Amino acid sequence: MNKHIAAYGEIMMRLTVPDNMLLRQADTLNYSFTGTGVNVTGLLSQFGYQTSLISSVPDNSIGTTSISAIRRLGINSDYILKRHNNLGMYFLEEGYGNRPSNVTYTNRKESSFNTVELSQYKIDNILENIDVLHICGISLAMNEMMRQNILELVKAAKQNNVLVVFDCNFRPSLWGDNGNEKAKPYYETILNEADIVLMNEKDAIYTLGIGSDKETKEEQLEEVLPIVSKKYNIPIIAGTKRIIKDNSHNVLKGYLFKNNKIYYSKNYEVTILDRIGTGDAYTCGIIHGELSDMKPQEIVEFSTASCSFAHTISGDTPLFSADDIIKVMSNEINDIER
């Protein structure tokens, strides 16, 4: 547990419409601070790791408040800059029944994080003090400066023997027209440096251009993941399959490709309180499993249980311990914990 894990990522303000209402109905909003990097470092902090966020927030009261919020999650804020005036935000309308949840971003590309060059961070000092670096593919979609920031940071991390975790997290709406084609060269550069990759079959087929004539997701995964691993020399590739029954009930199954073999978890039936951030809980399980020298089957079971449990926590950042996940895996569900 003495490993130091850092994420390069944006702190965002989440504005949630209460009581499953539409935005047009509400006259109040609940706010919190989130982001993929926040979610990953926040949960790993609960697991007992030292964690830090490499980011930038506005030099105003909003920025100060966001830093206070992540500190409460146990995240070190020493690598957070205060620059410019804007914080990225998103509005969340939570789904109900047949109506899906809806996310609307605002002010994101003009945010402090997405307008600060990497040269403003003390990267050499940061990389000397961390063991693992997490990168999210969403940031690649923001602008060309961010893409160059990430490529430079990943290269420097590898030179410092820092373990690189890359979550592909491709977002078509952020990349725009011909998004897969635009993203491909950046993804390929990072994949050649990454040690752990979170990826699904669509990333391999549509972004990397690795063809498959298989019909089911599992068959596609079993065909393309060995090719991706060999082509880019990636030791570990992982992700989840999700079957959507309705807006509040899903079935999850995790997968892990390691040592030229694919491992699957059991199926988890989940009742959803809050779905956002659950994929980050899976990522945390993979990182923790690798750093704890778990066997591959143990890692994929632990990670999927972590993802499943995150669906029961309100807010983007899941807050539970590794022991809580073990209880989920063991089906130790009690009426009241006394």
N, C-alpha and C positions, 0 to 999 in steps of 0.2 A: 504493500500500500504506500510505499515511499516514492512512487513514481509521480512526476509532475506532468499534468496533461493540460495543454493549452488549445484553444480554438481561435481561429481568425474568423470573426463573424460580426454581424450587425446586431446591435440592440435595437429592438423595435417596440413601439407602444401598441399594445392590443386594446382595442376599444370594442367591448362586447355588448351587444344589445341584450338586455335582460329578458328573462321569462319567455324565451323562444319567440320573441316578437320580431317582426320585420323592422328594418331601420326606419322606414317611413312612418311606423307606428309609435316609435319610442320618443320619449322626451328626456331620458337619462341614459348614460352609458357607464359601464364599469371598465376601468383601465388597469392594465398591468404591463410589465415589461418582459419581453421575450425575444426569441430569435433562435435559430438552430444552434449556434455556438453557446448561447445561454442555456438552452435545454440540455445539451451534452455535458457541459462543464458543471451545471447545477446538479444533475443526477449523479455524476461521477464523484462530486463532492460528498453526496450522501453516502456513497459507497466507501468513503474514507480516503479518497485521493486528494492530493494538492492540485487545485485547478486554477487556471487563469484565463482571462479573455483578452485577446488582442483586438482592440476596437477603438472607435472614436465616437464621441457623443457631442452634442451642442455645448457651447460654453455659456450656459445659462441655467436657470433653475430646473428645467426639464432634464438636462444632462446630469445635473447633480442628483436629482431624484432617481434617475435610472441607475446610476452607480450605486446609490444606497440600496436599491432593490436587489441588485445582483449580489451585493455583499451579504445580504440576509440569506442568500442561497448558499453561502460559503465559498463564493467565487472571489479570487484575488483580483483586485482592480488596478494593480500597479502598471499594467500595460495598456491602460485605456487613456486616450488623449481627449482633451477638450478643445474642439475646433468648430468654427462656423456656428450656424444658428438652427439647423434643421435636424429633426429626428424622424426616421421613417415610421409610418403608422399603417395599421390596417384595421378595418371594421369587420367584425365577425357577427353574422346572423346565424345563429345555431339552428340546425334543421330539426324537423319534427315529422314523424310518420313518413310519408312519401316525399316530403320537401327536404332537399339536401341542404346542408350548411353552405353558406356563401361568404367568401372573403373578398373584400375590396381594398386594394392598396392605395395609399396616397402619399405623395411627397417622398417616395422611396429613392428615386434616382438622384435626388438633390440632397439626400441626407448627409450628415457629417461623415459617416463611415464610407460612403460611396464617392466622396469627393476629396479624400485625403490620400496622398501618395505614400507608398511604403517607406520612402526615404525619411519620412517624419517620425517613424518608429525606430527605436534602438534595437533593430533586429538582431544584430550580432550578440548583444547582451541577453536578449530574450532567449535565443536558441541555445545559448550556453547553459541555460537554467531549466530547460524543459526536456522531457523524454519523449513525448508524443504530441503531434500537431494534427488537429482536425481541420479539414477544409470542406466547405459545402459548395456544391455546384450551382446553387442559386446565385451566389455572389458573382459567378462568372458571367451571368446574364445581364448584369447591371450596365456596364460600360467597358470600353477598351482599357481605360486606366486600371480598373479593378482586375481585369483579366491579366494584365502585365504584373500587377501587384502579386497576384496569386502564383503565377509562374515563377517569379523571382523568389518568392517566399519558399515555395516547395523545393526549388533547386538549392537554396541556402540551407534548408532543413536537412536535406540528404547529405550535404557536405559536412554537416555537424552531427551526423549519425542519429538524427531524430526520426522516430517512427512516424510515417505519414499515413493518415487515415483520410480517404477521400470518399465522400458521399455524393454520387453522381447527381441525384436530385434534380433531374432535368425538368424544367417548367416551360412548356410550349408557349404559354401566354406571355412570358417574360422575354423569350428569345425572338418572338415574332415570326414573320414569313421566312421559310427555309431555315428554321431554327436548328434542326439537326445538323444540317450542312455547316452552319456557322459555328456550332459548338464543337464539331468533330476535332479540329486540330488542337484545340485547347484541352479537350478531354484526353486526347491521345498523349499529349505532352505530360500531363499529370499522371496518367495511368502508368507511364513508363517509370515513374518515380515512386509510386504508391506501394505501401506494404499491405494495407487492408483497404478493400474497396466495397462500398455498398452499391449494388447494381441489380437491376432487373433485366428480364429478357428483352424488353423494349429498348433499353439503353444500348444493348449489344446489337440488336437488329437494325434499329432506325438511326441511332447516332453513329455507331462504329461501322455500320454497313456489313455486319456479319450475317450472312443469309441463313435461313432455316426454313425447311418445308414441313416441319412438324406442326401438329395442330394444337395440342394442349400446352399449357404454360410449363408444366414439369418436363415434358419432352423437349421443348425449346431450351429450357435452362440446361438440361443434360447434354444438349448438343453444343450450345454456344459458350457456356462458361469454361469448359476446358480449352477452347480455342482462344478466348480472351486471356485466360491465365497464361497460356504458353506464349502468345504473341507479345504481351506486354510484361511478361515475367512478374506476375502478381501472385504472391503466395496464398492470399486469402480473399475470397469474394463471398459476399453474403447478402441476404435480403429476405423479404417476406412475400408470400402470396396471400391475397385477401379475397374472400368470397363475400359479396355484399348481399345479405338477405333483405335488409331494409335499413333505414337511416340509423336505427339504434341497435341492430344486431348484425354482427359479422362473424366470419370464421377465419382464423389466422393459422398460417403454417409457415415456419421459418425454414430457410435453407442455408447451408454453408458448404462452400467448395474449398477443400484443403487437401493437400497431399494427393492430388489427382483423383479425388473422390468427393461425391456430393452427399451431404448428410441432411436429413429432414427431421424437423420436430414433429411431435404429435399435433393434431388439430386442437385449437383453442376456440371455444365458443365465447364471444365477448358481447357483453351488453354495454353500450357506449354512453358514458356521461360526457366525455370530451375527447374527440379523436385527435386534435391537433397536437403535435409533438410526440405522438406514440412511436413513429418511426425512429426518432432520436433515442427513445428508450431502448429500442432494439440495438441501435448502434452502440450504446453504452454497454449493453450486455456482451456484445462481441469484443469490445475493447477490454472489458473487465475479464472476460473468459481467457483471452490471450495473455494478458498480463498476469493472470493467476495460474497459468499452465494447466487449464482444464483440458480434458480430452475433447475432440471435435464434437461428438454427440452431446456431451455435457454443455458445451458452449451454445449450440443451436437451441437446446431445450431451455437453458437459462435465459437466453436473449429473447426468445419468443414469449416466455412467461413474463419477462420484463415489459415487453411491448403490450401484452394482454393486460397486465395490471395497470399500465399507464392510462388505459381507456377509462378507468374508474376514478381518475384524479381530475378535478376541475382546474383548468389553466393549462398553458402550454408546457410548463416545466414540471415533470413528474417528481414527486418527493416521496421516496420510500427507500428502504435499505435493502441490501442483498439478502438479508434474512427474510424480509417480506416476500421476495421473489421465490425463495426456497419453499415457503408455505404454499404459494400458488402452484408450484410444480408438484407438491405433495398432496394437493387438494385439501389442505388443512384450513377449511373455511368454517369459522365459528359464528354463531349469532352475535355474541359480544365477547371481545377480548377482555378478560378480567385478570 
